[in-house]
Amino acid sequence: MSRSARERIARRVPLGRWGSPQDIVNTVLFLIEGTDFMTGSIVFVDGGQLIA
C-alpha cells in the first residue's frame, strides 16, 4: 500500500493513526490483569473507526 493511501486511511480513523502491535498487547494485558468482572464482551481495538 502506498504511503499516501496509508495516510488517507489514517485520517479517517478518529485517533488519526494506524494501530500498533503494542495497542494489541496493552488490550490483552488489560484483559488478563485488569479485570475479573468482565464477561462476554467484544473489545474493539480500532482507534474508534467502528464508531466513525
Phi and psi in radians as a Rosetta constraint file:
Dihedral C 1 N 2 CA 2 C 2 CIRCULARHARMONIC -1.239 0.35
Dihedral N 2 CA 2 C 2 N 3 CIRCULARHARMONIC 2.765 0.35
Dihedral C 2 N 3 CA 3 C 3 CIRCULARHARMONIC -1.061 0.35
Dihedral N 3 CA 3 C 3 N 4 CIRCULARHARMONIC -0.722 0.35
Dihedral C 3 N 4 CA 4 C 4 CIRCULARHARMONIC -1.138 0.35
Dihedral N 4 CA 4 C 4 N 5 CIRCULARHARMONIC -0.631 0.35
Dihedral C 4 N 5 CA 5 C 5 CIRCULARHARMONIC -1.163 0.35
Dihedral N 5 CA 5 C 5 N 6 CIRCULARHARMONIC -0.737 0.35
Dihedral C 5 N 6 CA 6 C 6 CIRCULARHARMONIC -1.081 0.35
Dihedral N 6 CA 6 C 6 N 7 CIRCULARHARMONIC -0.750 0.35
Dihedral C 6 N 7 CA 7 C 7 CIRCULARHARMONIC -1.139 0.35
Dihedral N 7 CA 7 C 7 N 8 CIRCULARHARMONIC -0.681 0.35
Dihedral C 7 N 8 CA 8 C 8 CIRCULARHARMONIC -1.105 0.35
Dihedral N 8 CA 8 C 8 N 9 CIRCULARHARMONIC -0.749 0.35
Dihedral C 8 N 9 CA 9 C 9 CIRCULARHARMONIC -1.146 0.35
Dihedral N 9 CA 9 C 9 N 10 CIRCULARHARMONIC -0.775 0.35
Dihedral C 9 N 10 CA 10 C 10 CIRCULARHARMONIC -1.054 0.35
Dihedral N 10 CA 10 C 10 N 11 CIRCULARHARMONIC -0.599 0.35
Dihedral C 10 N 11 CA 11 C 11 CIRCULARHARMONIC -1.161 0.35
Dihedral N 11 CA 11 C 11 N 12 CIRCULARHARMONIC -0.432 0.35
Dihedral C 11 N 12 CA 12 C 12 CIRCULARHARMONIC -1.435 0.35
Dihedral N 12 CA 12 C 12 N 13 CIRCULARHARMONIC -0.275 0.35
Dihedral C 12 N 13 CA 13 C 13 CIRCULARHARMONIC -1.439 0.35
Dihedral N 13 CA 13 C 13 N 14 CIRCULARHARMONIC 2.256 0.35
Dihedral C 13 N 14 CA 14 C 14 CIRCULARHARMONIC -0.911 0.35
Dihedral N 14 CA 14 C 14 N 15 CIRCULARHARMONIC -0.614 0.35
Dihedral C 14 N 15 CA 15 C 15 CIRCULARHARMONIC -1.386 0.35
Dihedral N 15 CA 15 C 15 N 16 CIRCULARHARMONIC -0.176 0.35
Dihedral C 15 N 16 CA 16 C 16 CIRCULARHARMONIC 1.283 0.35
Dihedral N 16 CA 16 C 16 N 17 CIRCULARHARMONIC 0.414 0.35
Dihedral C 16 N 17 CA 17 C 17 CIRCULARHARMONIC -2.696 0.35
Dihedral N 17 CA 17 C 17 N 18 CIRCULARHARMONIC 2.892 0.35
Dihedral C 17 N 18 CA 18 C 18 CIRCULARHARMONIC -1.342 0.35
Dihedral N 18 CA 18 C 18 N 19 CIRCULARHARMONIC 2.628 0.35
Dihedral C 18 N 19 CA 19 C 19 CIRCULARHARMONIC -1.286 0.35
Dihedral N 19 CA 19 C 19 N 20 CIRCULARHARMONIC 2.766 0.35
Dihedral C 19 N 20 CA 20 C 20 CIRCULARHARMONIC -2.134 0.35
Dihedral N 20 CA 20 C 20 N 21 CIRCULARHARMONIC 2.848 0.35
Dihedral C 20 N 21 CA 21 C 21 CIRCULARHARMONIC -0.978 0.35
Dihedral N 21 CA 21 C 21 N 22 CIRCULARHARMONIC -0.579 0.35
Dihedral C 21 N 22 CA 22 C 22 CIRCULARHARMONIC -1.132 0.35
Dihedral N 22 CA 22 C 22 N 23 CIRCULARHARMONIC -0.541 0.35
Dihedral C 22 N 23 CA 23 C 23 CIRCULARHARMONIC -1.069 0.35
Dihedral N 23 CA 23 C 23 N 24 CIRCULARHARMONIC -0.697 0.35
Dihedral C 23 N 24 CA 24 C 24 CIRCULARHARMONIC -1.202 0.35
Dihedral N 24 CA 24 C 24 N 25 CIRCULARHARMONIC -0.784 0.35
Dihedral C 24 N 25 CA 25 C 25 CIRCULARHARMONIC -1.005 0.35
Dihedral N 25 CA 25 C 25 N 26 CIRCULARHARMONIC -0.805 0.35
Dihedral C 25 N 26 CA 26 C 26 CIRCULARHARMONIC -1.058 0.35
Dihedral N 26 CA 26 C 26 N 27 CIRCULARHARMONIC -0.675 0.35
Dihedral C 26 N 27 CA 27 C 27 CIRCULARHARMONIC -1.188 0.35
Dihedral N 27 CA 27 C 27 N 28 CIRCULARHARMONIC -0.777 0.35
Dihedral C 27 N 28 CA 28 C 28 CIRCULARHARMONIC -1.083 0.35
Dihedral N 28 CA 28 C 28 N 29 CIRCULARHARMONIC -0.748 0.35
Dihedral C 28 N 29 CA 29 C 29 CIRCULARHARMONIC -1.086 0.35
Dihedral N 29 CA 29 C 29 N 30 CIRCULARHARMONIC -0.697 0.35
Dihedral C 29 N 30 CA 30 C 30 CIRCULARHARMONIC -1.037 0.35
Dihedral N 30 CA 30 C 30 N 31 CIRCULARHARMONIC -0.794 0.35
Dihedral C 30 N 31 CA 31 C 31 CIRCULARHARMONIC -1.173 0.35
Dihedral N 31 CA 31 C 31 N 32 CIRCULARHARMONIC -0.605 0.35
Dihedral C 31 N 32 CA 32 C 32 CIRCULARHARMONIC -1.339 0.35
Dihedral N 32 CA 32 C 32 N 33 CIRCULARHARMONIC -0.793 0.35
Dihedral C 32 N 33 CA 33 C 33 CIRCULARHARMONIC -1.822 0.35
Dihedral N 33 CA 33 C 33 N 34 CIRCULARHARMONIC -0.477 0.35
Dihedral C 33 N 34 CA 34 C 34 CIRCULARHARMONIC -1.464 0.35
Dihedral N 34 CA 34 C 34 N 35 CIRCULARHARMONIC -0.419 0.35
Dihedral C 34 N 35 CA 35 C 35 CIRCULARHARMONIC -2.706 0.35
Dihedral N 35 CA 35 C 35 N 36 CIRCULARHARMONIC 2.490 0.35
Dihedral C 35 N 36 CA 36 C 36 CIRCULARHARMONIC -2.095 0.35
Dihedral N 36 CA 36 C 36 N 37 CIRCULARHARMONIC 0.238 0.35
Dihedral C 36 N 37 CA 37 C 37 CIRCULARHARMONIC -2.018 0.35
Dihedral N 37 CA 37 C 37 N 38 CIRCULARHARMONIC 0.248 0.35
Dihedral C 37 N 38 CA 38 C 38 CIRCULARHARMONIC -1.901 0.35
Dihedral N 38 CA 38 C 38 N 39 CIRCULARHARMONIC 2.188 0.35
Dihedral C 38 N 39 CA 39 C 39 CIRCULARHARMONIC -2.393 0.35
Dihedral N 39 CA 39 C 39 N 40 CIRCULARHARMONIC 2.541 0.35
Dihedral C 39 N 40 CA 40 C 40 CIRCULARHARMONIC 1.008 0.35
Dihedral N 40 CA 40 C 40 N 41 CIRCULARHARMONIC 0.661 0.35
Dihedral C 40 N 41 CA 41 C 41 CIRCULARHARMONIC -1.941 0.35
Dihedral N 41 CA 41 C 41 N 42 CIRCULARHARMONIC 2.647 0.35
Dihedral C 41 N 42 CA 42 C 42 CIRCULARHARMONIC -1.855 0.35
Dihedral N 42 CA 42 C 42 N 43 CIRCULARHARMONIC 2.207 0.35
Dihedral C 42 N 43 CA 43 C 43 CIRCULARHARMONIC -1.909 0.35
Dihedral N 43 CA 43 C 43 N 44 CIRCULARHARMONIC 2.012 0.35
Dihedral C 43 N 44 CA 44 C 44 CIRCULARHARMONIC -1.596 0.35
Dihedral N 44 CA 44 C 44 N 45 CIRCULARHARMONIC 2.213 0.35
Dihedral C 44 N 45 CA 45 C 45 CIRCULARHARMONIC -2.014 0.35
Dihedral N 45 CA 45 C 45 N 46 CIRCULARHARMONIC 1.364 0.35
Dihedral C 45 N 46 CA 46 C 46 CIRCULARHARMONIC -2.371 0.35
Dihedral N 46 CA 46 C 46 N 47 CIRCULARHARMONIC 0.281 0.35
Dihedral C 46 N 47 CA 47 C 47 CIRCULARHARMONIC 1.176 0.35
Dihedral N 47 CA 47 C 47 N 48 CIRCULARHARMONIC 0.284 0.35
Dihedral C 47 N 48 CA 48 C 48 CIRCULARHARMONIC 1.580 0.35
Dihedral N 48 CA 48 C 48 N 49 CIRCULARHARMONIC 0.100 0.35
Dihedral C 48 N 49 CA 49 C 49 CIRCULARHARMONIC -1.074 0.35
Dihedral N 49 CA 49 C 49 N 50 CIRCULARHARMONIC -0.589 0.35
Dihedral C 49 N 50 CA 50 C 50 CIRCULARHARMONIC -1.119 0.35
Dihedral N 50 CA 50 C 50 N 51 CIRCULARHARMONIC -0.588 0.35
Dihedral C 50 N 51 CA 51 C 51 CIRCULARHARMONIC -1.546 0.35
Dihedral N 51 CA 51 C 51 N 52 CIRCULARHARMONIC -0.182 0.35
